[in-house]
Amino acid sequence: MELFLLLFIKHAIFDLGLQPMGTGPYKLVYIGKAHLWHYGPHGLGTMLILALYTPLELAVLLGLLDYVLHWHTDFFKTHIRAFYNWNNKQRQFWLLNAVDQILHFLGYYLIVQIVLANQLLLG
C-alpha cells in the first residue's frame, strides 16, 4: 500500500504540479517535446520510487512501462479532446480527464501487482 501511495503522490506532483504550462499541444505529436517535459519525468519518478522496493532492473522496466502507458493515455486523451474541441468549461472535458486519471491509476495498480508478484517469486 505504501508503494501505491508513493506512486499516487508522484503522479500528482508530475501531472498537476510540475507539468509545464502549454504542454497540451505537444501531446498531439506522437514523438516530440512532451516526452522530455512530461512522459519522461513520470517514468523516471516511477523508476526512482520502485528502486526502493525492487531490483534495479525491474525498477527500470516498470518505469519504462509507466512512461509508455502515460504517453499513450495522454496522446489519445489529447486527440479526443481536440477532435471534439472540448475545453475546461465543458462537462465532457472533465469526464475525459477523469477517465485519463483512472487509466493512469490502473497503470499504477498493474505496476504494483507486478512488484508484488516479483516479491512472491523471489520469496
C-alpha positions in Angstrom: 0.0 0.0 0.0 2.9 2.3 0.7 4.2 1.9 -2.8 0.8 2.6 -4.3 0.6 5.8 -2.1 4.0 7.0 -3.2 3.2 6.4 -6.9 -0.1 8.4 -6.4 1.9 11.3 -4.8 4.5 11.2 -7.6 1.7 11.3 -10.1 0.0 14.3 -8.6 3.3 16.2 -8.4 4.3 15.4 -12.1 0.8 15.5 -13.6 -0.5 18.6 -11.9 2.3 20.4 -10.0 5.3 20.2 -12.4 3.8 19.8 -15.8 5.0 22.7 -17.9 2.2 25.1 -19.0 1.4 24.8 -22.6 2.4 21.1 -22.9 -1.0 20.2 -24.3 -0.4 20.9 -28.0 2.9 18.8 -27.8 0.8 15.8 -26.7 -0.8 15.8 -30.2 2.5 14.8 -31.7 3.3 11.1 -31.3 7.0 11.8 -30.7 8.1 15.2 -29.5 8.7 17.6 -26.6 6.0 16.1 -24.4 8.4 13.1 -24.0 11.0 15.2 -22.4 8.7 17.5 -20.5 6.0 15.2 -19.2 6.2 11.5 -20.0 9.9 11.1 -19.3 9.7 12.6 -15.8 6.8 10.3 -15.0 8.8 7.2 -16.0 11.9 8.4 -14.2 10.0 9.3 -11.0 8.4 5.8 -11.0 11.9 4.2 -11.5 13.2 6.1 -8.5 10.4 5.1 -6.3 10.5 1.5 -7.4 14.2 1.3 -6.8 13.4 1.5 -3.1 11.3 -1.7 -3.4 12.6 -3.8 -6.2 15.8 -4.9 -8.0 17.1 -2.0 -10.2 16.4 -3.9 -13.4 12.7 -4.3 -12.5 12.5 -0.7 -11.4 13.9 0.4 -14.8 11.5 -1.9 -16.8 8.5 -0.7 -14.8 9.5 2.9 -15.1 9.6 2.4 -18.9 6.2 0.8 -18.7 4.8 3.8 -16.8 6.4 6.1 -19.4 4.7 4.2 -22.3 1.4 4.0 -20.6 1.4 7.7 -19.7 2.4 8.6 -23.2 -0.3 6.7 -24.9 -3.0 7.6 -22.4 -2.3 11.3 -22.7 -1.8 11.1 -26.5 -5.3 9.6 -27.0 -6.9 11.8 -24.5 -5.5 14.9 -26.1 -6.6 13.7 -29.6 -10.2 13.0 -28.3 -10.3 16.5 -26.7 -9.0 18.2 -29.9 -11.4 16.2 -32.2 -14.4 17.3 -30.2 -12.9 20.8 -29.4 -13.7 20.4 -25.7 -12.5 23.0 -23.2 -12.3 23.2 -19.5 -15.7 24.9 -19.3 -17.5 21.8 -20.6 -18.5 18.7 -18.6 -17.2 16.4 -21.4 -13.7 17.8 -20.9 -13.8 16.9 -17.2 -15.2 13.5 -17.8 -12.5 12.8 -20.3 -9.9 13.9 -17.7 -11.5 11.7 -15.1 -11.1 8.7 -17.5 -7.5 9.8 -18.1 -6.7 9.7 -14.4 -8.5 6.4 -13.9 -6.3 4.9 -16.7 -3.2 6.3 -15.0 -4.2 4.8 -11.7 -4.9 1.4 -13.3 -1.4 1.6 -14.7 0.0 2.1 -11.2 -2.2 -0.8 -10.0 -0.7 -3.0 -12.7 2.8 -1.9 -11.7 2.2 -2.7 -8.0 0.8 -6.1 -8.9 3.9 -6.9 -10.9 6.1 -5.8 -8.0 4.1 -8.0 -5.6 4.3 -11.0 -7.9 8.0 -10.5 -8.3 8.4 -10.4 -4.5 6.4 -13.6 -4.2 8.6 -15.3 -6.8 11.8 -14.3 -5.1 10.5 -15.1 -1.7 
